[in-house]
Amino acid sequence: IFWFEEMQRAGIEPDTVAWNSIINACARAGRAAEAELLLGKMKASGSTPDVVSYNIVINLCAHTGRPQEAQNWLKQMQEARIQPDEVTYAAVISALTKANMVDEAIDMLGTMEDM
C-alpha cells in the first residue's frame, strides 16, 4: 500500500488496473476490511470500478464466510450498472452454499440462467 499511496502523493492518479491490483493484494493478504475500504475509496476518487473490482471483493466475502456481504456487493454492482459475470455469480453461490443457504444459492442459479 505504501507505493500506491506514494503514487497518489506524487500526483499520479491510479487507473482501474492499479486500484484492482491493490484491492486484490489486500484480499490475498487476508486484509478484508482494507480491501473493501479501498473499493469505497476507489469509487470516491472518481475512478470507476469494473466487474473485476467487484469480483475481488465478492470472492473475498465468499472465502471469509460472509454471504450477506457478498450479496450486498452484488447489489451495489448492479446498482452501478456493472454487469455481473460468471465469476461474480460463482463467488456469490459459493458464499451462500458455504453458509448452508441452499435455497438462496438455487435462486441465484436461476438469476444466472437469465444472463
DRENPA-3360 file (N, C-alpha, C; in nm, 2 decimals, always signed):
BEGIN
1 = IFWFEEMQ = +0.08/-0.12/+0.00/+0.00/+0.00/+0.00/+0.09/+0.13/+0.00 ~ +0.21/+0.11/+0.06/+0.30/+0.23/+0.06/+0.32/+0.29/-0.08 ~ +0.35/+0.20/-0.17/+0.39/+0.25/-0.31/+0.26/+0.31/-0.37 ~ +0.15/+0.25/-0.35/+0.02/+0.30/-0.40/+0.00/+0.45/-0.35 ~ +0.02/+0.47/-0.22/+0.00/+0.60/-0.16/+0.10/+0.70/-0.21 ~ +0.22/+0.65/-0.23/+0.33/+0.74/-0.28/+0.29/+0.78/-0.42 ~ +0.24/+0.69/-0.50/+0.20/+0.73/-0.64/+0.10/+0.84/-0.63 ~ +0.00/+0.83/-0.54/-0.10/+0.93/-0.53/-0.05/+1.06/-0.48;
9 = RAGIEPDT = +0.05/+1.06/-0.39/+0.11/+1.18/-0.34/+0.19/+1.25/-0.45 ~ +0.24/+1.17/-0.54/+0.32/+1.23/-0.65/+0.23/+1.28/-0.76 ~ +0.10/+1.28/-0.74/+0.01/+1.33/-0.83/-0.03/+1.24/-0.95 ~ +0.01/+1.11/-0.93/-0.03/+1.01/-1.03/-0.16/+0.95/-0.99 ~ -0.26/+0.97/-1.07/-0.39/+0.92/-1.04/-0.40/+0.77/-1.08 ~ -0.42/+0.68/-0.99/-0.43/+0.54/-1.03/-0.55/+0.51/-1.12 ~ -0.53/+0.42/-1.21/-0.64/+0.38/-1.30/-0.70/+0.25/-1.24 ~ -0.80/+0.20/-1.31/-0.87/+0.08/-1.26/-0.78/-0.04/-1.23;
17 = VAWNSIIN = -0.69/-0.06/-1.32/-0.60/-0.17/-1.30/-0.51/-0.16/-1.18 ~ -0.47/-0.04/-1.15/-0.39/-0.01/-1.03/-0.47/-0.03/-0.90 ~ -0.60/+0.02/-0.91/-0.69/+0.00/-0.79/-0.72/-0.15/-0.77 ~ -0.75/-0.22/-0.88/-0.78/-0.36/-0.87/-0.66/-0.44/-0.81 ~ -0.54/-0.40/-0.85/-0.42/-0.47/-0.80/-0.40/-0.45/-0.65 ~ -0.42/-0.33/-0.60/-0.40/-0.31/-0.46/-0.52/-0.37/-0.38 ~ -0.64/-0.37/-0.43/-0.75/-0.43/-0.37/-0.73/-0.58/-0.36 ~ -0.68/-0.64/-0.47/-0.65/-0.78/-0.47/-0.54/-0.82/-0.38;
25 = ACARAGRA = -0.44/-0.74/-0.37/-0.32/-0.76/-0.28/-0.37/-0.77/-0.14 ~ -0.46/-0.67/-0.10/-0.51/-0.68/+0.04/-0.60/-0.80/+0.06 ~ -0.68/-0.83/-0.04/-0.77/-0.95/-0.03/-0.68/-1.08/-0.01 ~ -0.58/-1.09/-0.09/-0.49/-1.21/-0.08/-0.42/-1.22/+0.05 ~ -0.39/-1.10/+0.11/-0.32/-1.09/+0.24/-0.41/-1.11/+0.36 ~ -0.54/-1.13/+0.33/-0.63/-1.15/+0.44/-0.68/-1.02/+0.51 ~ -0.66/-0.91/+0.44/-0.69/-0.78/+0.49/-0.83/-0.74/+0.43 ~ -0.93/-0.81/+0.47/-1.06/-0.80/+0.41/-1.12/-0.66/+0.43;
33 = AEAELLLG = -1.11/-0.60/+0.55/-1.17/-0.47/+0.57/-1.10/-0.37/+0.49 ~ -0.97/-0.38/+0.48/-0.89/-0.28/+0.40/-0.93/-0.29/+0.25 ~ -0.94/-0.42/+0.20/-0.98/-0.43/+0.06/-1.11/-0.37/+0.03 ~ -1.21/-0.39/+0.12/-1.34/-0.33/+0.10/-1.34/-0.18/+0.11 ~ -1.26/-0.13/+0.20/-1.24/+0.01/+0.22/-1.18/+0.07/+0.09 ~ -1.08/+0.01/+0.04/-1.02/+0.06/-0.09/-1.12/+0.06/-0.20 ~ -1.21/-0.03/-0.21/-1.31/-0.03/-0.32/-1.40/+0.10/-0.30 ~ -1.43/+0.13/-0.17/-1.51/+0.25/-0.15/-1.43/+0.37/-0.18;
41 = KMKASGST = -1.30/+0.37/-0.15/-1.21/+0.49/-0.18/-1.20/+0.50/-0.34 ~ -1.19/+0.39/-0.40/-1.18/+0.39/-0.55/-1.30/+0.47/-0.61 ~ -1.42/+0.43/-0.56/-1.54/+0.50/-0.61/-1.54/+0.64/-0.57 ~ -1.50/+0.68/-0.45/-1.50/+0.82/-0.40/-1.40/+0.90/-0.48 ~ -1.30/+0.84/-0.53/-1.19/+0.91/-0.60/-1.23/+0.95/-0.74 ~ -1.34/+0.89/-0.79/-1.39/+0.92/-0.93/-1.35/+0.81/-1.02 ~ -1.27/+0.72/-0.98/-1.23/+0.60/-1.06/-1.36/+0.51/-1.07 ~ -1.37/+0.45/-1.18/-1.49/+0.36/-1.20/-1.45/+0.22/-1.18;
49 = PDVVSYNI = -1.50/+0.15/-1.07/-1.48/+0.01/-1.06/-1.54/-0.07/-1.18 ~ -1.48/-0.18/-1.21/-1.53/-0.27/-1.31/-1.57/-0.40/-1.25 ~ -1.61/-0.49/-1.34/-1.65/-0.62/-1.29/-1.54/-0.69/-1.21 ~ -1.42/-0.67/-1.24/-1.31/-0.73/-1.17/-1.30/-0.67/-1.03 ~ -1.32/-0.54/-1.02/-1.31/-0.48/-0.89/-1.41/-0.54/-0.79 ~ -1.53/-0.56/-0.83/-1.64/-0.62/-0.75/-1.61/-0.77/-0.73 ~ -1.57/-0.84/-0.83/-1.54/-0.98/-0.82/-1.44/-1.01/-0.71 ~ -1.34/-0.92/-0.70/-1.23/-0.94/-0.60/-1.30/-0.94/-0.46;
57 = VINLCAHT = -1.38/-0.84/-0.44/-1.44/-0.82/-0.30/-1.55/-0.93/-0.28 ~ -1.62/-0.96/-0.38/-1.73/-1.06/-0.36/-1.66/-1.20/-0.33 ~ -1.55/-1.23/-0.40/-1.48/-1.35/-0.38/-1.42/-1.35/-0.24 ~ -1.37/-1.24/-0.19/-1.32/-1.23/-0.06/-1.43/-1.26/+0.04 ~ -1.55/-1.20/+0.02/-1.66/-1.23/+0.11/-1.69/-1.38/+0.12 ~ -1.68/-1.45/+0.00/-1.71/-1.59/-0.01/-1.61/-1.67/+0.07 ~ -1.48/-1.63/+0.06/-1.38/-1.70/+0.13/-1.37/-1.67/+0.28 ~ -1.43/-1.57/+0.32/-1.43/-1.53/+0.47/-1.57/-1.56/+0.53;
65 = GRPQEAQN = -1.65/-1.63/+0.46/-1.78/-1.67/+0.53/-1.88/-1.56/+0.55 ~ -1.89/-1.47/+0.45/-1.98/-1.35/+0.47/-2.07/-1.34/+0.35 ~ -2.17/-1.43/+0.35/-2.26/-1.44/+0.23/-2.35/-1.31/+0.21 ~ -2.39/-1.25/+0.33/-2.48/-1.13/+0.31/-2.40/-1.02/+0.25 ~ -2.27/-1.01/+0.29/-2.19/-0.90/+0.24/-2.16/-0.93/+0.09 ~ -2.14/-1.05/+0.05/-2.13/-1.09/-0.09/-2.25/-1.04/-0.17 ~ -2.37/-1.07/-0.12/-2.49/-1.03/-0.18/-2.50/-0.88/-0.19 ~ -2.46/-0.81/-0.08/-2.47/-0.66/-0.08/-2.38/-0.60/-0.19;
73 = WLKQMQEA = -2.26/-0.66/-0.20/-2.16/-0.61/-0.31/-2.22/-0.63/-0.44 ~ -2.29/-0.75/-0.46/-2.35/-0.78/-0.59/-2.46/-0.67/-0.62 ~ -2.54/-0.64/-0.52/-2.64/-0.54/-0.53/-2.58/-0.41/-0.57 ~ -2.48/-0.36/-0.50/-2.41/-0.24/-0.53/-2.36/-0.24/-0.68 ~ -2.30/-0.35/-0.72/-2.25/-0.37/-0.85/-2.36/-0.35/-0.95 ~ -2.47/-0.41/-0.93/-2.59/-0.40/-1.02/-2.64/-0.25/-1.02 ~ -2.65/-0.19/-0.91/-2.70/-0.05/-0.90/-2.60/+0.04/-0.97 ~ -2.48/+0.01/-0.98/-2.38/+0.09/-1.06/-2.38/+0.05/-1.21;
81 = RIQPDEVT = -2.48/-0.03/-1.24/-2.49/-0.08/-1.38/-2.37/-0.15/-1.44 ~ -2.31/-0.23/-1.35/-2.20/-0.31/-1.39/-2.25/-0.45/-1.40 ~ -2.24/-0.51/-1.52/-2.30/-0.65/-1.55/-2.22/-0.75/-1.48 ~ -2.28/-0.83/-1.38/-2.21/-0.94/-1.32/-2.18/-1.05/-1.43 ~ -2.07/-1.12/-1.41/-2.04/-1.23/-1.50/-2.04/-1.36/-1.42 ~ -2.00/-1.47/-1.49/-2.00/-1.60/-1.43/-1.92/-1.61/-1.31 ~ -1.81/-1.53/-1.30/-1.72/-1.53/-1.18/-1.79/-1.47/-1.06 ~ -1.87/-1.37/-1.09/-1.95/-1.30/-0.99/-2.05/-1.40/-0.93;
89 = YAAVISAL = -2.13/-1.46/-1.01/-2.23/-1.55/-0.96/-2.17/-1.67/-0.89 ~ -2.06/-1.72/-0.95/-2.00/-1.84/-0.88/-1.95/-1.80/-0.74 ~ -1.90/-1.68/-0.72/-1.85/-1.64/-0.59/-1.96/-1.62/-0.49 ~ -2.07/-1.56/-0.54/-2.19/-1.54/-0.45/-2.25/-1.68/-0.42 ~ -2.26/-1.77/-0.52/-2.32/-1.90/-0.49/-2.23/-1.98/-0.39 ~ -2.10/-1.96/-0.41/-2.00/-2.03/-0.32/-2.03/-1.98/-0.17 ~ -2.04/-1.84/-0.16/-2.06/-1.79/-0.03/-2.19/-1.84/+0.03 ~ -2.29/-1.85/-0.05/-2.42/-1.89/+0.00/-2.42/-2.04/+0.04;
97 = TKANMVDE = -2.36/-2.13/-0.04/-2.36/-2.27/-0.01/-2.27/-2.30/+0.11 ~ -2.16/-2.22/+0.13/-2.07/-2.24/+0.25/-2.15/-2.21/+0.37 ~ -2.24/-2.12/+0.36/-2.32/-2.08/+0.48/-2.45/-2.16/+0.49 ~ -2.46/-2.27/+0.41/-2.58/-2.36/+0.41/-2.71/-2.28/+0.37 ~ -2.69/-2.18/+0.29/-2.81/-2.11/+0.24/-2.84/-2.16/+0.10 ~ -2.88/-2.29/+0.10/-2.90/-2.36/-0.03/-3.01/-2.30/-0.11 ~ -3.13/-2.26/-0.05/-3.24/-2.21/-0.13/-3.19/-2.08/-0.20 ~ -3.12/-1.99/-0.13/-3.07/-1.87/-0.19/-2.97/-1.90/-0.30;
105 = AIDMLGTM = -2.89/-2.00/-0.28/-2.80/-2.04/-0.39/-2.87/-2.08/-0.51 ~ -2.98/-2.16/-0.49/-3.06/-2.21/-0.61/-3.13/-2.09/-0.68 ~ -3.18/-2.00/-0.60/-3.24/-1.88/-0.66/-3.13/-1.80/-0.74 ~ -3.01/-1.79/-0.69/-2.90/-1.73/-0.76/-2.87/-1.80/-0.89 ~ -2.88/-1.93/-0.89/-2.86/-2.01/-1.02/-2.97/-1.97/-1.12 ~ -3.09/-1.95/-1.07/-3.20/-1.91/-1.16/-3.17/-1.77/-1.22 ~ -3.11/-1.68/-1.14/-3.08/-1.55/-1.19/-2.97/-1.56/-1.30 ~ -2.88/-1.65/-1.27/-2.77/-1.67/-1.36/-2.81/-1.72/-1.50;
113 = EDM = -2.92/-1.81/-1.50/-2.97/-1.86/-1.62/-3.03/-1.76/-1.71 ~ -3.07/-1.64/-1.65/-3.13/-1.53/-1.73/-3.02/-1.45/-1.80 ~ -2.90/-1.48/-1.78/-2.79/-1.40/-1.84/-2.79/-1.41/-1.99;
% end
